[in-house]
Amino acid sequence: MPVANGGSSAGGSDAAHAAAPAGSSSGAPAYRQLQFYEPARIRDAADLARPPAALRQPNLIAALCRAPVCPPLPPAPVPAAEASGSGAPEAQPNAAPPTAAVLLADISGDVHVLHPATYAPLARWSAYAHGRVTHLSADARGRVVTLGEEDGVRFPVLRIWDLRVLQSGPEWAPRLLCEGKVQHGSRPHPVAALAHTPSLSYLSLALADGSVLLLRSLDAVLQTATTAAPGGAQAPVAPLPKFKVVYQPSSGSSAGGTEPVTALGFSETLPAAAPAEAPRRPREASSRRRPARAAPPSASAAPPTAAIAVQLFIVTLTRTLRYNVLGSGAGSPAAVIDDVGCALGCGAVVPGASAAASELAGKMVVAREEAIYVVGPDGREVCLAYEGPKSSIHLNNTQLVIVSPPMAASAASASATVRNHVNARDRQGHNSPLGVSPAGRPPPLNGAAGRRGSAAPSEVAKVTVFDLDNKLVAYSGTFEGGVRLAWTGENGEVLVLGDDGTLTRLEEKALRAKLDLLFRKSLFLVAVSVARSHAARSAASAPNGEAPPIDALLGDIFRRYGDHLYTKGDFDGAMAQFVKTIGVTQPSYVIRKFLDAQRINNLTTYLQELHARGLANSDHTTLLLNCFTKLKDVASLDRFIKRPMPGSAGGHEHGPHEVDADGETPREELPFDLATAIRVCRQAGYHGHAAYLAKRYHEHDEYMRIQLEDAHDFEDALGYVRSLRAADAELYLQRYGKLLLAELPDATTDLLIELCSGLFSPKPIAVGAGIAAAQERSVAAAYLSYLQVGHYGKPANASAQQEATGGAGTSASTPSMPAHTSERTSLAIEPYHLDGVAESNGAQAPADAYHTPSPRTFFAHFIRHPAHFVRFLETVALARWGQRVDMDTHAASHEPLSAGALAPLAATAGSDDEVERALRELGMEPSDDVFVDEDHKDQCAIWNTLLELYLASARDSNADPDAPAALLLHVEHGLDGAQRGERRERALHLLEQHEQLPYDITQALVLCSMESFTEGLVLLYERMGMYEDVLRFWMDASTAAGARDEASAKVMAALWRYGPSSPQLYPMVLRYLVSSEAILERHHADVAKVLKHIEDEGLMGPLEVVQALGRTGVASVGIVREHLTRAVLQEREEIEADRRLIDSYRGETAKKLAEVAELSDADAPRVFQLTRCSACGGQLDLPSVHFMCKHSYHQRCLGDNEAECPSCARSHGVVREIRRNNEALADRHELFMQEVEEADDGFDAVARMFSKGMFQAGPAQ
């Protein structure tokens, strides 16, 4: 037999199979021969020198099979037939009963139950009394099919037993479910082959005449027989259903001769979700110890899943046929599907349950001398050229066990296995050190002779295990004297029973041991195939049908294979293997091998696959991008970075962002670290790729840095900011607004206006669309165009005109100028217009609502752009709050102010409204910053800044040449004299409209003072009620060097304007008028007017007037002669009037003292002359009551115990209440101090308190 011995050499590879040996006469391929099975002899537990007792006489064994369940064992010892025929019973083993069993049928009709591991006899029953068993089989549920012959019965008898239930009666035996004769025609024919489905739904028999019989729905008959009869008795034995002839040689053979059937087999097609039927537990790959056996199925177990198609394979000596039992074409005559057949026992069907993961499941394997054929339902599928004689085959999953007939053991044999056996026997003899022959078989147990009785057997049988999945010989060994039986064990081992009674177990090596063997021979691809097939078989035999994880194992094999190829210099092939280890092997292991610059292409391949599987980290991304940049492979870099978006039509790279229910763009899963990719692209100079990643995955920070710091594409950056949400746009304008204003001042200012006006609306930009999409007019721009704000709605050359005039916009919220000023200010002062606040209020801004940012945030960005700053502030003020400087409003008139005609600004601001009163009731001041509206703060900030810009731009360049800030503003604005005057006028109008334009008056006062803005300073003093400061300002101006007469005239004008409401100004002006001869000379008449007003209003006494005029020595006595004369005369008249008043007070006081003395004298007589009652007015009669106050009453007119005159009681009570109040006030010194401080005449307040008794030592009497 042309079989390669042992596989390839250590340096070999998996490229091709080895050539046929030189001694072979055939050109058939030789398969790799490996020793994946380890032979071991099974010995009897009682006598280790001998095989199990039940198998010592193999010539008495008729059939043998393995049952998935073990029947209930008898409690008493069961007699077992010994090889010597003594008939002595053998004791039941003491160990726990197994879960499975081996059934052995002998030629005497008995069936023995053997232990599956030790093959010790456990029980037996007589299946055919006075007969013999010819066929024995068991299904997946523990039902046993026996076919045999009995004396007195002409036809074979078929019986089906249930191992799970014992039959009632004195003899131990499983329950017999049904029986019947196998009869076809009148002549009996022996049975050549037996087959049934795992569920025993269908059973088929092949007779010696070539006829094939079929039993349908056998499981239903068995289920009926299993059901107990009424009263708990066992149901009677059910008869077999009628056989159906499905094939006869006369109908299938054209020659009409008898052609025997050599093999039968069922192939079932189960539903896709159906689990494998009667699975066997997998063996441990790393240990030869058997796992725990599965529990036997119970009688009530659910039936297996019904098949949807069943085919019956019929194999003859020359043909293979298929008969459709169930499914499409069922009942049709058997069809020939292949023109090859086999000898008896050389055909078998690959089990569908145990090999569910294999493509060979449910297919017929036909073994002939020249080859092995795999035939499917549609015909031949596989042909494996494996020459040699074959006496029988057995299937262990997809492992084909081939038993050859005995052959002469010669060194010239065509079989390498036989030749090796002979050579080893000649060198070492029969006794090997380990008790196992070099051919893989234990030596004879008792030195038995061969078939001819010679001391050295001359014939040997060969057992070969062929792996159908991997196309290799997994085991090949010789057995001296021949092989009687071969079968598969409970855990997948192969059992071989020799003609001499020896039993050998071929136990499959653990998977790791197999792989180690293949690794030593460098058969890595074979190792991969072996590992996969092992996993498939384990999954098929697993209870849940799940395959064990072998990713780690395969990864280790591929790694070893890659290392092997790497050592041989095949770097491309090595990388192909290393790619398969991703997810198992650490990437650093592979990367270190390919860091050489010459292998950068292989490293790139590995890193790309690593990213494609989502297992790369930031370091891998960095390395891959560096590889792309080193190779300058822009196309690969584009494919790696610009991957198609998920769900994009046609796989386009660029598509609009999808938005979820929350308004957020869902982030797709990335096969690389985004931050690392952007960083590496920036460092390598691939700014476009970095910007693409940042834009696509919404990394706003990175995108802005790339465009501004690397690419310097300010226009694209500004367009990108416009496409963001308002909150993000605010953030990046705060961060990069200064830089954008320096490069794109107009566009940046327009964007800031939209954002701070509450009119911002994002304009999304599709990935890859560029800046063109952002340059489209947004909805907010259309609204501002309607308002004619900024550059929106202006001619295209408006900006050019503005730059040509040097006047960046001064007011985005300033209305058109009056007709008489429009010609000289239209270019520099009015670069744009916004007419009609009422119209703007009627328009509806279409922008989405968002939190409008504070304009104060962006003030610092406009330091070097005052013109755009003015436009920004004015536009925001009008668009957001409807506020603007009204140039049609004129300044207040200079008419005299009466008291209360013009309330000071401080008093107006301090007026209490409901909110302020409520805050004060809570003990809080409305002026606290915490209660100031942020919106109001923004308004104040805008108008304060605008006032500063107006005044700074209106400053004369020659006024302060040393001020760099002033020079900067002047050069920036480029305004002429007329334009600067217009700016001052605008600032004055701003100050006048304090009720409409909120600004901080203190800051405005400081600005006007710093910029020497006289009109504004005077206006603010007036609004604040600081009239004295106005007068002092003009006084100082009139006394300054180079002062003109207008300054002193303004002093008098201010006095006549503010004097009616502030009389204290007249004494101050009087002192000013006599401060110098020049002023006195110009205002001689005004001095008289002032003195006349002081005299009429009593503002100063004569002495005060004299002291005021006498301080400077400029005024003469003649100026005040008449005033003093009138004052002296008036004083005299007042003194005379006071004397007369004093005299009258003294007379009244003396009269009162006399009355008090008279009342205090108890001895002085009293005369009561009243004749009528003071209460009722009636004539007085006795009894009457007289009071010291001269009032008299009837006693009946007075109340009980009334001791006070009713007529005087009220006035006396008032007097007492006043005195009690005065006494209470005597201790409230703070009230006294408050009245003194608030009184116009402090001496009068002290005198009034003295009259109330506040300064008396004790309580007033």
Buried (B, 14 or more C-beta within 10 A) or exposed (E): BBBBBBBBEEEBBBEEBBEBBEEBEEEBBBBBBBBBBBBBBBBBBEEEEBBBBBBBBBEBBBBBBBBBBBBBBBEEEBEBBBBEEEEEEBEBBEEEBBBBBBBBBBBBBBBBBBBBBBBBBBBBBEBBEEBBBBBBBBBBBBBBBBBBBBEEEEBBBBBBBBBBBBBEEEEBBBBBBBBBBBBBEEEBBEBBBBBBBBBBBBBBBBBBBBBBBBBBEBBEBBEEBBEEEEEEEBBEBBEBBEBEEBBBBEEBBEEEEEBBBBBBBBBBBBEEEBBBBBBBBBBEBEEBEBEEBBEBBEEEEEEBBBBBBBBBBBBBBBBBBBBBBBBEEEEEEBBBBBEBBBBBBBBBBBBBBBBBBBBBBBBBBBBBBBBBBBBBBEEBBBBBBBBBBBBBBBBBBBBBBBBBBBBEBEEEBBBBBBBBBBEBBEEEEBEBEEEBBBBBBBBBBEEBBBBEEEEEBBBBBBBBBBBBBBBBBBBBBBBBBBBBBBBBBBBBBBBBBBBBBBBBBBBBBBBEBBBEBBBEBBBBBBBBBBBBBBBBBBBBBBEEBEBEEBEEBBBBBBBBBBBBBBEEEBBEBBBBBBBBBBEBBEBEEBBEBBEEEEBBBBBBBBBBBBBBEEEBEBEBBBBBBBBBBEEEBEEBBBEBBBBEBEEBEEEEBBBEBEEEEEEEEEEEEBBBBBBBBBBBBBEBEBBBBBBBBBBBBBBBEBBBBBBBEBBEBBBBBBBBBBBBBBEBBBBBBBBBBBBBBEBBBBBBBBBBBBBBBBBBBBBBBEBBBBBEBBBEEBBBBBBBBBBBBBBBBBEEEBBEBBBEBBBBBBBBBBBBBEEEBEEBBBBBBBBBBBEEBEEBEEEEBEBEEBEBBBBBBBBEBBEBBBBBBBBBBBBBBBBBBEBBBBBEEEEEEEEBBEEEEBEBBEEEEEEEEEEBEEBEEEEEEBEEEEEEEEEEBBBBBBBBBBBBBBBBBBBEBEEBEEBEEBBBBBEBBBBBEEBBBBBBBBBBBBBBBBEBBBBBBEBBBEBBEEBEBBBBBBBBBBBBBBBBBBBBBBBEBBBEEEEEEEBBBBBBBBBBBBBBBBBEBBBBBBBBBBBBEEBBEBBEEBBBBBBEBBBEEEBBEBEEBBEBBEEEEBBEEEBBEEBBEEBEEEEEEEEEEEEEEEEEEEEEEEEEEEEEEEEEEEEEEEEEEEEEBBBEEEEBEEEBBBBEEBBBBBEEBBEEEEEEBBBBEEEEEEEEEEBEEBBEBBEEEEEBEEBBEEEEEEEEBBEEBEEBBBEEEEEEE
